[in-house]
Amino acid sequence: KRRNGVLTMNVKETQLKHNPYPGRGIVMGMTPDGKNLVQIYWIMGRSENSRNRYFVVEGDNVRTKAYDESKLKDPSLIIYYPLRTLGNAHIITNGDQTDTICEFINAGKTFAEALLTREFEPDAPNYTPRISGIINYNGENSTYSLSILKTVNNNKDINKREFYDYSKFTPGLGKCIHTYANDGDPLPSFEGNPYDISVFNTIKENLNFYWDVLNPDNRVSLLVKFIDIATGKTQIEVVNENK
């Protein structure tokens, strides 16, 4: 929202700004002018391994890459494609389930069917949730979905899968989900439904706003993707702490 030309925060955005460690997060929505669909994704890190990476744009896709290859310890949970485009399917996730979703869509199956084969990350003791989103581009009739796969009360024997399907976008509004409710040891999983959050008319405004919202001691990288509703053309920009 703007007040006297300045971007201002709502309650949830203020809570996010004061959250030292929401972990990885996804926002999906529509610009206030109704011209573009928006996907936003960020990564944060506390350990050297988690912080040792940055986003690389490869056409319509984005991948994570080690900033210092000599310091890379375990790539399995930190090196992946958070953003892939497959025809009219625009996929965004916090892990290698991006590839699972693409494989299922290529086989004529669905976003949900793909994620029914996956569970939370095996990074004890946190068991980080897997968060995923998809925009099914169809001009003004585009739809989107979000999902989270997580434990129940940090019990590794229970995998809870939640799906949120939206039949329509709302101008100026995004839906936000992230991996952790807050900082902690172990880190507490996100709870509740994806919440409303602001998106803005330009990629730069979104990059600047969300980069400022994220805790500067823990933020690592941020991407913003626009999908032109009239044409389907895409634009992607990133900001990296390490570049």
N, C-alpha and C positions, 0 to 999 in steps of 0.2 A: 504494500500500500504506500501511497505517497502523501506526505503532508508538507505543503509549501515547497513541492518539488523534490523533497528528500524521501528516500525509501525508509519506511518505518516497519517495526515488527509487531506481529500479533502475539498472543500469549504463548502459543506453542513454539513460535520462532524464538521468543525470548528464553523459554525453557531449554530449547536446543542450544542456544548460544551459551547458556550457563551450565550445560552438561559437559564435563571434561572429556567424557569418552563414550559417545554414542556408537563408536566403532565404524562399520561400513554402512552407508545409507543410500537409499533410492528415493527419488522424487519423480512423479510422472503427472503431467497436467497439460494445460493449454494456456497460451499467452493471453493477456487481457484483451488484446485486439482481435482475438479469435482467428489469427492467421497461421499460427504454428502450434504443433504438438511438441511437448518438451519432455526430455528424459535427462535426469541429473543423477550422477553417481559419485560418491566420494569414498576414499579409503583413509584410515587413520592407523597409527601404530605406536606401541609403547616399546617393543623390543627392537634391537638393532636389525634383526632379520625382517621384521614387518616394515620398518622405516626405510629399508634399503631397496626402494623401487620407485618407479614413476610410470606415467601413462604415455603410450606411444600410439598415435593415430595411424591406422593403415586403411586408407580408403574409407569405407563405411563401417569399419570395425575399429575397436580400441583394445590393446593388450597391455598388460603390466610387464615391466622389464626390470631386472636388477640394475640398480645404479652403479654398484661396485660388485662386479662378478666374483671377485676374490673373497667377498664377505658373505656370499649367498650360502646359507646352510641347508635349508629344506624348502625347495621350490614348490612342493606339492600343493600347498594351500595359499601361496602368495603370487604365483605366476600363472596367469590364466587370461582369457578374453572376457572382460566384464561387459563388453558391448559387441554384438554381432547383428548383422542385417541379412535376412534371408527372404528375398522377394518383398512381400508386404508385411513380413513379421520383423519387428524391431525388438530385439531381445536384450535385456540388461540384467545382470546378476552379480553376486559377490563371489563366484567360484567357478569351477569347471562344469557345473551344471548348465552353464551356457551351451556347452557342446552337446550335452544330453538333450536339451530342448531342441537344438538345431537338428540333431539326428532323428528325433521323433517327428518333427514337422516335415522333414524330408521324406519320411516314410508315410505321410498322410495322417499322422496322429496329432495329438494336442499338447499344449503347454502343460495342462494338468496331468495328462497321462505320463509325460516325461518325468515330472516331479514326484509322481507316485512310486518311482523306482529309486528315489534318492532320500537321504536323511541329513541331519545336522552334521557339521564337520567333526572329525575324530580327534579334536585338539583338547584332550583332557587337561585340566579339569573344567575348562570353559564350555566345551561342546558348542562352539559358535553356531548360531542359526544360519541356515542358508536362506538368503532373501533373493527373490527373483521377480522380474516384471516383463510384460510383453505389451506392445502396442500392435494391434491388428489394423494396419492402415487401410482405410476405405473412404478416403475423402472426408466429407462431413459426417459420414456414418461410422467413423473409426471407433473402435472399442479398446479397452485395456484391462489387464489383470495384474494382480500382485499376489505373491505367495511368501510364506515363511515356513520353514521346516525346523523344528526345535525340540528340545527335551521338555518334560514336565518336571518342574522343580529340580532341574539339573540331574535328573535320573536318566542315565545313559541307556537304560533298557526300554524307555518309552519315547517313541518318535511321533510327535504331533505335527500334522500337516494342515495348514490353514490357507484357504484360497479366497481371494476377493476379486469379484468380476464387476466391471463397471461398463454400462451400456452407452454412456455418453460422457463427454468432457464438459467441464464448466470453465468458461473464460476467467483467467486470472487465478485459478485454483489448481494446486497440486495435491496429490496424496503422498505422504511420506511414511516410510518404514525404515528402521535401522536395526542392527544386530543386537545392540545392548541397551538396556534401560538406563544404565549409568555406569560409572566406574565401580570397581569392586574386585574381590578375590575370593571365589571365582567371579567372573563377570556375569551379572544377571541378564538373562535374555529379555529382549523386547517383549512387552505385554500390551494387550489391547489391539484395537483395530488401527490400520493406517490412518494418520490424522491429517487434517487440512493444513495446508501451508501455502505461502504465496509463490507465484512465479511471475516473471516480468517479460516485457516485450522484446528485449534484445538479449542475445547470448552474453554479451559483456555484463549487462546488469545482473543476470543470473550468476555468472562466474564470480563477480565481485561480491554480491550479496552473500552467497553461500560460503565462499572462502572466508569472508569476515565472520560469519556465524560459527564456523568450526574453530575449536580450541587450537590456538597457534602452536602450542607445545606438542600436540599430537597429530595434527593434520598432515597428510602426505601428498595426496593428489585429488583432483576434482575434474570431472568432465561434464559438459553440457552439450546435448544434441537437440537440434531443431528439425522437425519434419514439416515442410510446407504443406498445409492442408489442401491447397488448390492443385499442387503439382506432384507432391510426393518427394520432392527433392530434399536432401538432407544437408545439414551443416554441423560440424563437430569442432569444439574447441576445448582445450585442457589447460589446467594450471598445475604445476608440480613444485613442491617444496625443494626437490633435489635438482631442478634444472634452472 
